[in-house]
Every structure is written in C-alpha cells, then in structure tokens.
Amino acid sequence: MMFLGGVGVLLFLGLYHGLVPGRWQRPAFAAVSLSLLTWFFPLSVLTVAGLTVAVHALLPPTPREGDGGSDGQAGWGRAIAATVLCLVVLVAQRELCVPGGPIAPIVGVSYAAFRLIHVSWEAARRRLAVGSLWELLEYVLFVPSFLSGPIERFASFTGGIDRSGLSLDRAFWAARRILTGLLKKVLVVDPLRGVLDGIMAPGHLPTVGEAWLGVAVASLVVYLDFSAYCDIALGVARLFGYRLSENFDWPYLASDITEFWRRWHITLSSWLRDYVYLPLSARLLRVASLRARPVLVGVLAVTATMVLCGAWHGRDARFWFWGLGHGLLCSIQLVFRQRIVGSRPSTRKALDQSPVFRAFSTLLTFAAVSLLWVPFFLPLERALPYWRLLFGL
C-alpha cells in the first residue's frame, strides 16, 4: 500500500512539474489537495471550509491608502467575532464528534482554528491583507500540514511559494526529509510503541524499572512520531514548491522549560506566545493591583497559556493536567530567574556559563518533561498511580 502511494505521488509529481505551466501549478495543487481531503475526510473539509468562508467574511476590508484607519474599532470587533466563532466550532466538534458517537470525528479543526484566529488578528492590526477567499482556503486546507501542522503563518506560507521549478538540490532535500520521517516512523517509533503498549497495558503492573523505562520510551515516541510527520510534511510541501517552517529544534537538549518550548512544536508555542501570553500579560498589567507585581503577572499569564495549550490538545482532563504541569514548571523557572537569581547578576552569569549547571539543568528539564508525557498515554485515573509507582509511593 505504501509502495502504491509512493508511485502515485511520483506520477503526480512528474505531471505537475512536467505538464502544468508555472502559473497554473498553484491552483492545480490546491485542487488536488482539496480532492484528496474531501475523499478521505469529507465532513472535516465541509466544516473547515465553512469556517474559513465565515472568517473571510468577517475580515476587515483591505485598507486603502489615506483612509486613516477609521474602521479600527470595527476591525477589532470582527477579530473578536472570528475568534469566538473558531473557538465555538472547535469546542462543538470536540463535544459532538466523539468516537462511537452519532457524528464521525472531525480532523484538522484545531489547526485550522488557530490559523484563522491568527489571520483575523493580523488583519485587524493591519499587518496582513488577505486577498481572495480562494487564497485563504488554499492556506487553511493545505494538505501536507492539514492534519498535524505546522501552524504556518499566512505571510510565511504565501511568501514561501517557489515557482522556479524543481531543482536537483530541492528534490534531494525533500527526498531526504521524507525518507528521514518514514525511517523514524517505521524503524523506531512503531517498535518503541510496541514496547510502550506492553509496559502501560491495562492490568499490567510494571516494576519500578519498567515504569521508568516506559517514561523514557514515551518521551521518545511522542517526539519522534510527531517530528517524523513534520519531516514528511516539509518534504512533500517542498517537492511541490511550498516552504513550511521547521517545528522542532532538538527540544530535549533544552536547559530549561522556556527553552524547551522555544524548540518544541515551534509554530504552536510561538502562536501561544503572540496571541495568548503577550496579550494576556499586557491586559493583566493594566490591573492596578497587579501593575507593581510583574512576576505574579508572568505566573498567571504563563499558567493560563499552558492550560489553554493542554485544552487545545484534547477535551480529556489529562490534557488540562498536562498543560497545568507545564504552567507550573514555567512559573517555577520564572520565579527562580526573577526572584532568586535575578537579584544577583554575578550568580546568574556564573550559572549561565557553567557547563556542569547546564548539564544538570538539561537533565532535570528532560526528566520533568518526560514525566508529564505520561497522561498522553494513560487516562488520569491510571496516570496518577503510575507516577506514584515511579517514586515508590
């Protein structure tokens, strides 16, 4: 099946670059993307396309030179309305479209909602001018990144389109990324997932050593599985003249939790920073009782941001708990940096320059992040006893 799929991709690639004129390649790929998605996920395409049409209708008109920005308030109102609509659709599909329910699960809505919220606010800030509805649909329904990202910014997506033709260098780069992703998935992730399923199987009581092995394997499975998908998505997109953003930068080498989030799911973490954390921090600093307490503001903002991140991953309480755990880690680091180390510049400089401290901090960060992956594989009622087993409690 995989071989036949590969033959189909190569056949279409040859037709695409050999027979389709440059100016028609973009609409041709968009048409094929829409056809593939509709064939496999008809309800998902209908939902996401409908949401995209509605958000496009809410976008402020393209500003004209010399208009003075008189419709600024209306622009903010439109952005708020679009955001509420995206969140309502996201929550509704989570509640209604559950496995075994009357409506089949809908895929791609989480990523589409965040892309459309980004477009709405950038248009309201007049940093972005979206042209036709077709252009927005192409961006949201782009098949390589539809299911699992990356959450490309609109300007980056449209600016990364290359119609110069498929060069040998580009073909080799794309093939290497696709092959890397496939090898990760087939040779590493699938065997490790079998090991993990055995350790965390219902009714199986692992030893302490097995439980810790399960934590290590879980951390590898999450990273390698997701990064493998992104490798394939970037490679396929590049073959057809689209450049997508990198989503990972060796996150397990991060020396603290903030650096981890700068390296992990980069397009999501930057989205959360720009559209949740920074606006929320600015809003909280306007509260008179919080204005002189920036550390508390940072703690509140980062905790709320990470809880939202957990909720975005799924409706189960375990994802909220995971987000809360990351919010707690970020808060601890913030307090440590600002209150304990921040008042002693010489101490901070010494710690930053110490290879021993960095190694210890990197190991501690990896351990904390790995422990928090447990709820991704176990429901909360099983994750809590699993954690207790790890520490002999």
Helices and strands as residue ranges (DSSP letters): H 2-19, H 22-40, H 42-58, H 72-96, H 109-124, H 133-140, H 143-146, H 154-159, H 168-183, I 184-189, H 190-199, H 208-239, G 251-253, H 257-263, H 266-272, I 273-277, H 278-285, H 294-313, H 317-335, I 336-341, H 345-353, H 355-371, H 374-377, H 380-390
